[in-house]
Amino acid sequence: MENEPLIGRSLKSELSALYRAEDRHYHSLAHVEAMLALADEYRHLLHDPDAVEAAIWFHDAVYDSRAKDNEAKSAALAEQKLAGRADAERLARIAGMIIATATHELPHSDDDNFVRDAALFLDMDLSILGAAPDAFDAYEQAIRQEYRWVEEPMWRAGRGAVLKSFLTRPHIFHTREFRQRFEAQARENLARSLQQLGQDPEP
């Protein structure tokens, strides 16, 4: 169990196929690869980098824009596929990180190392919010494509509420490292997107 990698070649291939589904315009393999690149860049800060890598691979493995339980199903898939490769405690940490992407709030735990890893993982997932304006705008367009079944007035209201929920937080990012790198640009991007949706970015 210790010598076998959490995410081996065959599992990467299996998961990659899920992320290549035609209806994925943002929650695709490119998103996973972007997060993996950040995980590699910040690997020195991670207590269990392999568990974070596993959470990245699985966090959007199940994705249906009409469903409300994608995170729970993705976490369950991770626990199923990783059974025998990690002990129960490690599996629970991986599942906990995945489930936390539903709200992007830190999981409650007395394990400071796990909470720190989860904070970095969640910040990696949201790093697109602090991307350069053209990359952020492309992300917004891709999300709209994934929700193209939603009529425009409902989309504007729903998406506006999501973006505003991040903008009204004291900090969008949990870690000092990601705040320094992405927070200011993220707030500019969110405010601009809200204006384009016809909403007031001010609370």
C-alpha positions in Angstrom: 0.0 0.0 0.0 2.8 2.4 0.8 4.8 1.7 -2.4 1.9 2.0 -4.7 1.1 5.5 -5.9 -2.3 6.9 -5.0 -3.0 7.9 -8.6 -1.3 5.3 -10.9 -1.2 5.4 -14.7 -4.3 3.4 -15.3 -6.4 5.5 -12.9 -5.1 8.7 -14.5 -6.2 7.4 -17.8 -9.7 6.4 -16.5 -10.2 9.8 -14.8 -8.8 11.7 -17.8 -11.6 10.1 -19.9 -14.2 11.5 -17.5 -12.7 15.0 -17.7 -12.8 14.9 -21.5 -16.6 14.6 -21.7 -18.1 16.9 -24.4 -20.2 18.8 -21.9 -17.2 19.9 -19.9 -16.1 23.4 -21.0 -14.3 24.5 -17.8 -14.4 21.4 -15.5 -12.1 19.6 -17.8 -8.7 18.0 -17.9 -7.1 21.5 -18.4 -8.6 22.6 -15.0 -7.1 19.5 -13.3 -3.7 20.1 -15.0 -3.7 23.7 -13.9 -4.3 22.7 -10.3 -1.6 20.0 -10.5 0.8 22.6 -11.7 0.0 24.8 -8.7 0.3 21.7 -6.4 3.7 21.1 -7.7 4.7 24.7 -7.3 3.5 24.8 -3.6 4.5 21.2 -2.9 6.9 22.3 -0.2 4.0 23.7 1.8 1.9 20.5 1.7 1.9 18.0 4.5 0.6 15.2 2.3 1.1 16.3 -1.4 0.1 12.9 -2.8 -3.3 13.1 -1.0 -3.8 16.6 -2.4 -2.9 15.4 -5.8 -5.5 12.6 -5.4 -8.1 15.2 -4.3 -7.3 17.3 -7.4 -7.8 14.3 -9.7 -11.1 13.3 -8.2 -12.7 16.6 -7.1 -14.7 17.1 -10.3 -14.7 13.5 -11.5 -18.5 13.5 -11.3 -19.8 16.7 -12.8 -23.4 17.3 -13.9 -24.4 21.0 -14.0 -28.0 20.0 -13.2 -27.1 18.1 -10.1 -26.5 19.2 -6.5 -24.4 16.3 -5.2 -21.4 16.3 -7.6 -18.9 16.8 -4.7 -20.4 14.0 -2.6 -20.4 11.6 -5.6 -16.8 12.6 -6.5 -15.7 11.9 -2.9 -17.4 8.6 -2.9 -15.8 7.6 -6.2 -12.4 8.6 -4.7 -13.0 6.4 -1.7 -14.0 3.5 -3.9 -11.2 3.8 -6.4 -8.5 4.4 -3.8 -9.6 1.7 -1.4 -6.5 -0.5 -0.7 -4.1 2.3 -1.8 -4.6 4.4 1.4 -5.7 3.8 4.9 -9.2 4.9 6.1 -7.9 8.1 7.7 -6.1 9.2 4.6 -9.1 8.4 2.5 -11.3 10.4 4.8 -8.9 13.4 4.4 -9.0 13.1 0.6 -12.8 12.9 0.6 -13.0 15.8 3.0 -11.1 18.0 0.7 -13.3 17.1 -2.2 -16.5 17.7 -0.3 -15.2 21.1 0.8 -15.3 22.3 -2.8 -19.1 22.5 -2.5 -18.8 25.6 -0.3 -15.1 26.4 -0.4 -15.1 26.8 3.3 -12.4 25.0 5.4 -13.4 21.6 6.8 -13.7 21.4 10.6 -10.9 19.3 12.0 -8.4 19.2 14.8 -5.7 18.0 12.4 -3.9 21.3 11.6 -1.9 19.6 8.8 -5.0 18.5 7.1 -6.7 21.9 7.4 -3.6 23.6 5.9 -3.5 21.1 3.0 -7.3 21.7 2.5 -6.8 25.4 2.5 -4.1 25.3 -0.2 -6.2 22.8 -2.2 -9.3 25.0 -2.1 -7.2 28.0 -3.1 -5.8 26.1 -6.1 -9.3 25.3 -7.2 -10.3 29.0 -7.1 -7.1 30.4 -8.5 -8.9 31.0 -11.8 -10.7 33.9 -10.1 -7.5 35.7 -9.8 -6.3 35.0 -13.4 -5.5 37.7 -15.9 -8.8 39.4 -17.2 -8.8 37.6 -20.5 -8.3 34.2 -18.9 -11.0 34.9 -16.3 -13.5 36.1 -19.0 -12.8 32.8 -20.9 -13.6 30.9 -17.7 -16.9 32.8 -17.2 -17.8 32.0 -20.8 -17.0 28.3 -20.3 -19.1 28.1 -17.1 -22.0 29.7 -19.1 -21.6 27.0 -21.7 -21.8 24.3 -19.0 -25.1 25.9 -17.8 -26.4 26.8 -21.3 -29.7 25.0 -20.4 -30.4 27.8 -17.9 -32.4 30.8 -19.3 -30.5 34.1 -19.3 -32.5 35.9 -16.5 -32.1 32.9 -14.2 -28.4 32.6 -15.1 -27.7 36.3 -14.3 -29.4 36.0 -10.9 -27.8 32.7 -10.0 -24.3 33.4 -11.2 -24.4 36.8 -9.7 -25.3 35.3 -6.3 -22.3 32.9 -6.5 -19.9 35.6 -7.5 -21.2 38.0 -4.9 -20.9 35.4 -2.2 -17.1 35.3 -2.8 -16.8 39.0 -3.1 -18.4 39.6 0.3 -16.1 37.3 2.1 -13.3 38.9 4.2 -10.9 36.9 2.0 -11.6 34.9 -1.1 -8.4 32.8 -0.5 -7.7 31.0 2.7 -3.9 31.1 2.6 -1.5 34.1 2.8 0.4 32.8 -0.3 -2.7 32.8 -2.5 -4.0 36.1 -1.1 -0.8 37.8 -2.0 -0.8 36.4 -5.5 -4.5 36.3 -6.5 -6.8 38.3 -4.1 -6.6 41.8 -5.7 -7.1 40.6 -9.2 -9.8 38.2 -8.2 -11.8 41.1 -6.6 -11.4 43.1 -9.8 -12.5 40.2 -12.0 -15.6 39.4 -9.8 -16.7 43.1 -9.7 -16.3 43.4 -13.5 -18.3 40.2 -14.1 -21.1 41.3 -11.7 -21.4 44.5 -13.7 -21.6 42.6 -16.9 -24.4 40.5 -15.4 -26.2 43.7 -14.6 -25.6 43.5 -10.8 -24.1 45.9 -8.3 -20.8 44.5 -7.0 -21.3 46.4 -3.8 -23.0 44.4 -1.0 
